[in-house]
């Protein structure tokens, strides 16, 4: 069965340091002694990150895609072989319960998600089968991520003759597949392989030139790219518009706006056509003059008033201490903020423009003669 929190064997690699207790990544290496250098390796060369704590499951059966299409937020009925997409499971009020990546390959849908949320997602999918020809099952596979502009030097070790395009997946020699993702950098790939091959793959790829990098490096690049992680940068009130998950695969989103009914669709449509999300995900630059870092979940304040909540906090090799935060939409980007005793500033480039009137609002105004 896909791993929940069993320590990865990669933690036995010389130099590997485990993440602090309580971290969602404590079962995989946090770094190998040089977390900032590992980030640079991922940005400039090629790094390998152990993400084997991801929960992997499969869905087989002739109706696997059409069935998944009806119960999730992404348009996937026409997903071709070797294609991938990001997807969400929403509750009745449109709040995000699960975020996952899926790949259709060789008549099987492969799904990977957060370790702690995987069993819940599998349970939900199993309960929703009813009479559909679809069989969700746990899969004993592991995820390794390869990041960097020199990933092309590893094609020989992977047994492929080219790298996949964004959201494309290619079968690799010995079982499993390589999938290209649009984040945390433009050169990011997930290698999904049988779990019993984890260490042999690690050895082959590091021997071919991939440099070990920990979850710290991966998370720093993710935060700099303003990509949310469910459970860290979301809470039980988060709706997709707040964290930039709107869009089909072509927009690198997880919620398609032109598909049929699914649970939570009413909220998505209402916000898209008539309203604005109450909060927005932004990148914060934190004061780094001390070694102390605020913790996820702390309140973000402006003038002593709570205006948001802190998400992932990390030290980036170029940007210094940064964080993601859900901030009230009404807060201007140049507002002076604090998190506890730490000064914070919104990166203006992380604030998406959303002042254009929606189609539904324009229609209402026309009916009222405005």
Secondary structure, DSSP 8 states (H G I E B T S, - for coil): ---SS---GGGGSTT-EE--TT-TTTTSEEESS-HHHHHHHHHHS-EEEE-TTSEEEEEESTTHHHHHHHHSSS--TT--TTEEEEEEEE-TTSBEEEEEEEEEETTEEEEEE-HHHHHHHHHHHHHT-TTSS-EEEE--EEEEEEESTTGGGGHHHHT-SS---BTBEEE-TTS-EEEEES-SSSSEEEEEEEGGGHHHHHHHHHHTT-EEE-HHHHHHHHHHTT---TTTS--TT-BGGGGT-BB-GGGT-SB-SSS---TTHHHHHHHHHT---SEEEEEEEE--SSS----TT-EEEETTEEEEEEEEEEEETTTEEEEEEEEETTS-TT--EEETTEEEEE-GGGS----S--HHHHHHHHHTT-
